[in-house]
């Protein structure tokens, strides 16, 4: 089901909507938010200089640091009294990023998340269980409002207490699961331990995954667990840009459709800031067209992707973004080789004997970067033969070396040994960073 007519309009129609909204939004930010005004004045720009969409590239970027510098409300365009919701993203260092929504913002956010739910195959007949942590994280309440708006019955079970979650899932006849991909896998494992067969004893047929990436091999793991007819899509967003709702995969699974009447995407070279042509990989920059409480102009997401403008087989004409390669902050440089954890995951999960749980540890020993990876086996009995284990470790190491050019020490561990996550998974420990080393 296609939720909104804007998802199928022609490029010319979309650009007309975008230009009108962009002009309005830039004027709004200039007039109401002092830090936007001063950045534009520094660049000798005024709102009336925006005459076409091509002028967008002249506007200054907004970055995470702007939030920190103007904590908590300095980027708000309205008094906090006019906000109806406040969220914050935790952030590992310093103060959190605080975001606010007016009533109008809530309506737009809900609309875009409803589209995401429809993209992933949800309908008003679904019983949806939201297993994201409710709280300051935008994921849970974002999907909650969108799914309710679609007409689904929403159970806000939140994350944690997995056995109870599964009891609800079984007793309520849940048909749709909202979770991080890692938590969805964990739920499946716990279900089996409880003697439930997710494909026979549960009715879950749709998974709306987000908050972290899902590589293709990870999607295959979802099918193994939840069944071949399971609809596993992922959707993307970030707190600074409302939360979920920016984009989502349709059932063709060929990139995430961006709701372009609310967000203009650009991809830039992260080093130079130069805008790259469609199809080239770089950092995603987003301009929000309808956010009133907290306007966001040219926000640098740090997420790496590319854009495609060809209409999709699903009938939508909106621009699609490729599933993320990762965040530029997550890129590891190991002995000069640049690698994203998602690339390592792709290699690992293509080996059938290996399960979807792994842990990457990077450190510097005697001035040399070294990487070790703990990987869980699918089957405990593999631990019985030293020879077989050794061969498998060699195979994993060889595949990493030939695909990514990286050497790693491989430790194969028993199923169920590594830490499981209820929210976003943390799979990389870079001890070099923790020790303040340059890397
Ligand atoms: O994770 C918003 C969200 C919640 C989106 C639930 C979709 C579903 P933050 O906590 O601010 O917001 O984290 C944003 O998470 O910049 C990405 O690096 C990462 N991320 C979110 N969705 C995906 C995805 C929410 N589908 C940061 N694939 C973003 C890969 C994702 N990474």
Boltz pocket constraint, residues with backbone or C-beta under 6 A from the ligand:
constraints:
  - pocket:
      binder: B
      contacts: [[A, 89], [A, 137], [A, 138], [A, 139], [A, 140], [A, 209], [A, 210], [A, 211], [A, 212], [A, 213], [A, 214], [A, 234], [A, 235], [A, 236], [A, 237], [A, 238], [A, 239], [A, 240], [A, 243], [A, 244], [A, 245], [A, 301], [A, 303], [A, 324], [A, 326], [A, 327]]
      max_distance: 6.0
